[in-house]
Amino acid sequence: MKLTSTQKTMKFLRTAGFFLLLCYACPSFGQLVPISLKERIENATIILEGKVISQAAYWDETQTHIYTANTVEVYKVFKGQLTAKQVEIITRGGIVGDRMERISNTLELKVGDAGVFTTIPNKAKINTTTQLTKLKAYAGIQGFIAYDTTNATANDVFNNYKNIPKELHSKIVDQTKSNFKTIQKAPFKIELQ
């Protein structure tokens, strides 16, 4: 039996409608799964407070992907062995020449971003121009808790911290069971409110 053009159109619309319904019925595709602060603290090898002071993008060794080396000035270390005043936090994506790579649901930083980074060693093979320690955020986009230094608040993808010293720093210190180490004075002041 041959279908008329109206029947073909109706069949196409039903099929398209089914796939649209499937996309809306399964919202977990591409969604972020919350990772608790506790889990981020447990799994990070270095937790630091810092500020992005510069960025440079590089190809990986196979010239397959672009990575951005975010130079971060380190102010406090909450966990791990780190004495350096600067590190590089490596993130996926960036611009090299006329090529751009952008990855959804990944950490994107900009110069001036300040906050707490929960990090692990970076394993991506890229050749940056520095000898700084190379780290990456544990839990991707959730591995950075951004500060709003004007009102001493912070937030990550799923959480807001209304008082940085009381609600964020103290939780990290309580869980790591050690006080933070100051590496250098931060250019901003966060006071208890």
ABEGO torsion letter per residue (X at the ends): XBBBAAAAAAAAAAAAAAAAAAAAABAABGBBBBBBAAAAAAABABBBBBBBABBBBBBBAAGABBBBBBBBBBABBABEBBABABBBBBBBEEBBEABBBBBBGBBBBBBGBBEBBBBBBBABBBBBABABBBBBBBGEAAABBBBBAAAGBBBBAABBBABAAAAAAAAAAAAAGBBBBBABBBABBBBBX
